[in-house]
Amino acid sequence: MNKHRQRKLITMMSVVLMLSLAAGLILYALKQNINLFYTPTQLIEAKVAPTQICRVGGYVKKNSVQFDASGQSVAFIVTDKQRDILVRYHGVLPNLFREGQGVVMTGQLNAEHVFIASDILAKHDEKYMPASVAKALQKIPGASAS
């Protein structure tokens, strides 16, 4: 092999190696930021230790929300339509929190299989649209802003 082709091959292999290394580092960094959650069924089947902090997601069951007398603590049931789990939370609930709505909670499962939430995020449904976008779509003929 002549010197020119050898230099070209080494350059190409170096570029491929650097791109592979960069892709590997990017994927490793993204893996660190992935924040998955259990459904109630998965949480019960996973046999999570009581001291382990985890995330649980599901729907707030209808007619299950109960506030205490002070209004600062709440208990409710989260379901994935297969299994239910009782959740207790002390603090201010998000504005989008309501029965039938999706939630993702961070906390711990205690020995009585009650999830003690330290943080609650309410999820909006896929039909959500900001008011400004809905208004703009109403001005366009043939567009639907449902």
Protein Blocks (a to p, Z undefined) as FASTA:
>chain_A
ZZklmmmmmmmmmmmmmmmmmmmmmmmmmmmmpccdddfklmmmnopafklccddddddd
ehkaccdfkopaccddddehlaccddddeddddfklcehiacdddddddfkopacdfbdc
ddddfkbccfklmmmmmmpghiacZZ
